[in-house]
């Protein structure tokens, strides 16, 4: 058991799924290029291809639910409002009418504009959310440090920011409960909650800032300022040829999309 | 690059967390009319300097990408807030309540213009579903004002409200922080009043 435990720090991490096993940076290049491609050329066939790829990937790694729920949240109400806004802004367009709604002609261009939004935003969101499935920020930071030679200070700040968010939210919950027990109304109408912002948010911000000194001492005690290469608890396998293929594929797709757009 | 002070190094992640939490609290409460996601950026820029402020802005958007991928495109705006706040702090703006509030339109104009240009490009010249577009930009567009200009006008008006709230909170936080903490930060001379510093020093002694 101890040998197994120690081996996980000595050897490269073995991820359980094929999607996680792709180098994080190569995968990021692929996903970002595909996502930007959707923004440049928002057409149905491109959106359908990317959605199919993401669905197949997510089903194969059993994470479909982890992406679909956030996608619905992100695209739900904002998507509906944007669709209405786009349709309304195109109401006066001259051209063929798609259908009549309560006596108002809805032009084809209005529907095309609304559909383009879904192709564009939906595709970008699903590919980026698929990227982050099963991905830990520390793995991305590790790759940034080892492959792109980003400074350890920057990766420390990124990871520290992630952990700070969790701790500040925990503090916010504690302070909210404490203030509620002191008689400050923190629930109810929005005006009531607005009044409670200052008594809850202020102690959180002030305590987060003043705790910084303790953290600095802790960092000094752990020799943070010492020069030299920093070690890491997790080791990610360096990129191999198959990883580079993903990056090249992503860039090729983006170039093809740009060329298609220019050629009309 | 100039070495970042160790306290500033820790304050940057805290600034990111403050941005995230304030966005969560204000966004939910006001229906994203007040966003509040630049409170930490301005706070760090004022107390630690321009570079830490801009880094806070950049990291705030980068760590939000996992939950809201489009935030990656808006990172320059938050960095710009850090830059403006750092520059204004050097002019001793944050020592006066009135002057601080008066700078809110500067942030709003810069952020609103660049943010709208990013959205306009992303949306391929179409309206998005934001409240600024629905309540201000679309009526202006219907009155014959060009689409981009009406979108910028809407964003700037909404940003002014947001930035006034941000400035008030930042100023109150700075006033609430003890001087003995503030003087350890690189930007102390821009926020701590000399008379107060002397008095607290004497008290400490």
Interface residues (C-beta under 8 A of the other chain):
Chain A: X35 X39 X42 X70 X74 X78 X79 X80 X81 X82 X83 X84 X85 X86 X88 X89 X113 X116 X117 X120 X121 X124 X125 X128 X129 X132 X137 X153 X156 X157 X158 X160 X161 X162 X163 X164 X165 X167 X168 X169 X172 X190 X193 X194 X197 X200 X201 X202 X204 X205 X206 X208 X209 X210 X212 X213 X215 X216 X219 X220 X225
Chain B: X4 X6 X7 X9 X10 X11 X12 X13 X14 X16 X17 X18 X20 X21 X22 X24 X25 X26 X29 X30 X39 X43 X55 X59 X60 X62 X63 X65 X66 X67 X68 X69 X70 X122 X123 X124 X126 X127 X128 X129 X133 X134 X138 X141 X169 X172 X173 X176 X177 X178 X181 X184
